Amino acid sequence: MRAYERLLKYVKFSTQSSDNSGLHPSTPSQFKLAEALAEELKEIGCEKVRISDKCYLYAEIPATKGYEEKKRIGFIAHMDTAPDFSGEGVSPIVTENYDGGTLPLSDSGRELSPKVFPHLPSLKGRTLITTDGRTLLGADDKAGIAEIVTLAERLISTGAPHGKVLIAFTPDEEIGEGADFFDVQGFGADFAYTVDGGPEGFLEYENFNAASASFTVNGFNVHPGSAKDVMINASLVAMEINSALPALSTPANTSGYEGFLHLTEMSGTVEKATLSYIVRDHDATLFQEKKRMLTAIADAMNKKYGNGTVVLEIKESYRNMKEMIAPHMHLVENAMLAARRVGLTPVVEPIRGGTDGARLSFMGLPCPNLGTGGYAYHGPFEHITAEGMDSVVDMLAEIVSIYKD
């Protein structure tokens, strides 16, 4: 079975994670996909297939005889889809021999257009898989799962020699909790790759240092007719806080290695207001400077309006995996070699985000990220090609082959 055929099955499972359920996994529906995948892996011939009570699925393919001492390579993908857009009732559309032009997404009123997605003409002649414009597709990261399962089937059915290969599918990556309960020791890999990136051939081993920051503003509300020199309007203080930030340090004004401060949510009354930000920078020094700036703003507001007016909470999320990958650059070099061997042009880019691999790298499992062949994740314009997925499977198989030598 080709990888895209598996993807078409997997996206039928609704597996959106939830930021605020407080559960692990955050949504019990993720277990349904895990159970289906476990059965499929067993049927293929994988061994030690197991699902943890937190919905982590593990499996392994034993080394072929004579290759037991080779490095143990793992491949990891996540089962959840992003809560940013509906993942319920996904109806993928397969367009064979795509013409590279504008493509209506069913009768939703939305369309894929080269004006918005200039790479689309490069996909001409391929089998394009899209949404119907009403949901996300779920190729992030069910494409990665499909490619890893297809790799497993290939290794077992062909008998190609290899060292031990480990497989893991995680929940809740999209809400930053995918590595929370990952059993690194039990997984048993020396090194691993997450298959959770963009176009085929893309490789990422640098990601943002990341934190969340929340301001709580405590106002003082009195009748507006007698408010002079007494009222503290929490909403206006919140606006003042945001105005104190660099105007161009936002996602819409940054790219590449540039970090940002991103206002994700705000609410307010005279009595109380809240501002929620995510803080990102590849450079550790600049990352610390951003956090110090937020602290300085909170201190300035409290000096102006009184202690306790502004409460700032900063919580670190993940760090740049580059420092953990640097001693193991063979992971990058071998992935690039594998890409070239299967006819892909390797592209190394920093992630303007994070992956499970970033946290896993700091948990003792160096873990760069590989592209799945997908585009425009987290929304109704998500798309991928069958041929791109085939190339990713070929690349994964080549990585396994390289590590057997």
Rosetta blueprint (number, residue, H / E / L):
1 M L
2 R L
3 A H
4 Y H
5 E H
6 R H
7 L H
8 L H
9 K H
10 Y H
11 V L
12 K L
13 F L
14 S L
15 T L
16 Q E
17 S L
18 S L
19 D L
20 N L
21 S L
22 G L
23 L L
24 H L
25 P L
26 S L
27 T L
28 P L
29 S L
30 Q H
31 F H
32 K H
33 L H
34 A H
35 E H
36 A H
37 L H
38 A H
39 E H
40 E H
41 L H
42 K H
43 E H
44 I H
45 G L
46 C L
47 E E
48 K E
49 V E
50 R E
51 I E
52 S L
53 D L
54 K L
55 C L
56 Y L
57 L E
58 Y E
59 A E
60 E E
61 I E
62 P L
63 A L
64 T L
65 K L
66 G L
67 Y L
68 E L
69 E L
70 K L
71 K L
72 R L
73 I E
74 G E
75 F E
76 I E
77 A E
78 H E
79 M L
80 D L
81 T E
82 A L
83 P L
84 D L
85 F L
86 S L
87 G L
88 E L
89 G L
90 V L
91 S L
92 P L
93 I E
94 V E
95 T E
96 E L
97 N L
98 Y L
99 D L
100 G L
101 G L
102 T L
103 L E
104 P E
105 L L
106 S L
107 D L
108 S L
109 G L
110 R L
111 E E
112 L E
113 S L
114 P L
115 K L
116 V L
117 F L
118 P L
119 H L
120 L H
121 P H
122 S H
123 L H
124 K L
125 G L
126 R L
127 T L
128 L E
129 I E
130 T E
131 T L
132 D L
133 G L
134 R L
135 T L
136 L L
137 L L
138 G L
139 A H
140 D H
141 D H
142 K H
143 A H
144 G H
145 I H
146 A H
147 E H
148 I H
149 V H
150 T H
151 L H
152 A H
153 E H
154 R H
155 L H
156 I H
157 S H
158 T H
159 G L
160 A L
161 P L
162 H L
163 G L
164 K L
165 V E
166 L E
167 I E
168 A E
169 F E
170 T E
171 P L
172 D L
173 E H
174 E H
175 I H
176 G L
177 E L
178 G L
179 A L
180 D L
181 F L
182 F L
183 D L
184 V H
185 Q H
186 G H
187 F H
188 G L
189 A L
190 D L
191 F E
192 A E
193 Y E
194 T E
195 V E
196 D E
197 G E
198 G L
199 P L
200 E L
201 G L
202 F E
203 L E
204 E E
205 Y L
206 E L
207 N E
208 F L
209 N E
210 A E
211 A E
212 S E
213 A E
214 S E
215 F E
216 T E
217 V E
218 N E
219 G L
220 F E
221 N L
222 V L
223 H L
224 P H
225 G H
226 S H
227 A L
228 K L
229 D L
230 V L
231 M L
232 I E
233 N L
234 A H
235 S H
236 L H
237 V H
238 A H
239 M H
240 E H
241 I H
242 N H
243 S H
244 A L
245 L L
246 P L
247 A L
248 L L
249 S L
250 T L
251 P H
252 A H
253 N H
254 T L
255 S L
256 G L
257 Y L
258 E L
259 G L
260 F E
261 L E
262 H E
263 L E
264 T E
265 E E
266 M E
267 S E
268 G E
269 T L
270 V L
271 E L
272 K E
273 A E
274 T E
275 L E
276 S E
277 Y E
278 I E
279 V E
280 R E
281 D E
282 H L
283 D L
284 A H
285 T H
286 L H
287 F H
288 Q H
289 E H
290 K H
291 K H
292 R H
293 M H
294 L H
295 T H
296 A H
297 I H
298 A H
299 D H
300 A H
301 M H
302 N H
303 K H
304 K H
305 Y H
306 G L
307 N L
308 G L
309 T L
310 V E
311 V E
312 L E
313 E E
314 I E
315 K E
316 E E
317 S E
318 Y E
319 R L
320 N L
321 M L
322 K H
323 E H
324 M H
325 I H
326 A H
327 P H
328 H H
329 M L
330 H H
331 L H
332 V H
333 E H
334 N H
335 A H
336 M H
337 L H
338 A H
339 A H
340 R H
341 R H
342 V L
343 G L
344 L L
345 T L
346 P L
347 V E
348 V E
349 E L
350 P L
351 I E
352 R L
353 G L
354 G L
355 T L
356 D H
357 G H
358 A H
359 R H
360 L H
361 S H
362 F H
363 M L
364 G L
365 L L
366 P L
367 C L
368 P L
369 N E
370 L E
371 G E
372 T L
373 G L
374 G E
375 Y E
376 A L
377 Y L
378 H L
379 G L
380 P L
381 F L
382 E L
383 H E
384 I E
385 T E
386 A H
387 E H
388 G H
389 M H
390 D H
391 S H
392 V H
393 V H
394 D H
395 M H
396 L H
397 A H
398 E H
399 I H
400 V H
401 S H
402 I H
403 Y H
404 K H
405 D L
